[in-house]
Amino acid sequence: MTIQTIEVLLVEDSPSDARLTQEAFKDGKIRNNLSIVGDGAEALDYLFRKGKHVEARRPDLVLLDLNLPKVDGREVLRRVKSDPHLGSIPVVILTTSEAEEDVAKAYEYHANCYIRKPVDLARFLEIVSVIENFWLTVVKLPPNAE
Amino acid sequence: MQQATGSQGPGGISPASTFLLVGIVIIAIVTGIVAYGVIRDSRAALIDAYLVRLDLQRAQTLITEEVTAVRGYVSIRQRPLLANFDATDRELQYTLDSLRARARRPLLSGLSADVADVEAMHARWHRSVAAPLLAGSAAAARLEPSGNLLVDHMNADLTAAQGVAEAAAASTESSVARTVAVSIGVIVFFVVMLGIVALRLEYVRFAKERALRSEIDERNQALERSNASLQEFAYVASHDLQEPLRTVASFTQLLQRRYAGRLDKDADEFIAFAVDGATRMQQLVNDILEYSRITTHGKPLVALDLKVPLERALTNLRSAIAEHGAAIDVQTLPVVWGDEVQLTQLLQNLVANSMKYCNHAQPEVAVRATRSDGEWTISVHDNGIGIAPEYHERIFRIFQRLHSRGEYEGTGIGLAICKRIVDRHGGRIWVESEEGQGATFSFTLRAATASEGEAG
């Protein structure tokens, strides 16, 4: 059995949050390749393999913030989920927003789950580890159609 | 707020206007009295004129009767025909006296010459015609024509006098009509003036009131705006501070995690202070956010059974109650106007405080409600450490604490939140306590009925 490397795309405009997530994934048990993009437009380029991301690999999991520069996270979610090829990729919304309408909208656009970033570091690391454990170990992901 | 200055309130009338109003009323009253006097006098004059005309007619009738009686006696010599002659004569004298008296009135003065003439003629007729005829004088027959002349003369005088009386009545009538018309005109004029003045005053008052009201409205709006923007500011500031604070706290914590024991002792201590400071600041910012949410995120007040938020509060405090082994005694609670989420928080904070400041004894907490004048006073009584009277006000202010963090933890937000919730509900909150004697926190809420709750 070959050890598989899991591709994770993190869409996060806050460098500190991106770095924290990166640190949390570094401790992970699963071999993963975390790619980070800082705004919605670049996220779409990455997913649709455009511009400098023509060589990008199809992610197995997307961690998506909602409030993003250029193209909003909600729009990124809608575009990904309505695409026949990308729609099956699990998208985890990871945001500071606790507005009920954001939660409702995210699920309406078929987000796979909605997680509010915890304030406390220990909780944050724990949550990332839960995400990693659940999505990369517990669940069976769709075959990476590459 | 600034008070309206001067003696004139929004509903007052200025002294000048009062003077004017009183003047107009006095003129109208005087006109009325004068007109009434004129009409009353005229009425007397009209009655006089009417009585004069009656007297004149009677005089004429009496003279005719006398003449007829004398003539009848002369022709048929029957004594009984003269039976009433003297009585008739006396009545005529009486009538003429009355006429003479009335002729002294200004309008009837034209009568006096005629009346005097009639009297003189009658006396002459009596003396030179009637008396000789009645005495059966032989020459009497010759007197007849001159007697007739005298009678005709008297009749003419009386007819002329009738004319004078009629003219007097007519002139009185027209003067009454004129007086009535003039006084009605005067009164109408002044009443209209009064109306105009009153309308003007009313308008001035209305304009003043409107100006004052719009000024008050403007100030209220300005106050509301500044209040709202302050609350908005507190909310936004604390909300937006959370983000960078989270970064500071997270990375100092990450530093602590990764590098504790790997640098020197000083570094460990510095990092520990940084972590502690950042964590406390996060707590403070959270508290401010929670505090400002009471007004920015409050729900409309509805009629609700206070039992519901209390039960919810006790459920939330389950583990603390078990940990302290607290005895919570609740009596029947009323239906009040409130925001359920906020009342839950209010009761939860008060009960939690009662257990927190328990002085290591088993906490005994009693929740009671008493009614007075449309509101309920809810009290939370405990057997804890109590609060010295000099701190009874201070404890309700934000971030005011009586104890060091070593003794009792917390930022000092709990009672400030309680006060803000009670304020928003239009009630009062206070504490009664002595140091070491337990404490009773009380607050008031507007009473409601269960049916209002169903309707709302």
Boltz contact constraints between the chains, C-beta under 6 A:
constraints:
  - contact:
      token1: [A, 16]
      token2: [B, 247]
      max_distance: 6.0
  - contact:
      token1: [A, 20]
      token2: [B, 250]
      max_distance: 6.0
  - contact:
      token1: [A, 119]
      token2: [B, 246]
      max_distance: 6.0
  - contact:
      token1: [A, 121]
      token2: [B, 250]
      max_distance: 6.0
  - contact:
      token1: [A, 121]
      token2: [B, 253]
      max_distance: 6.0
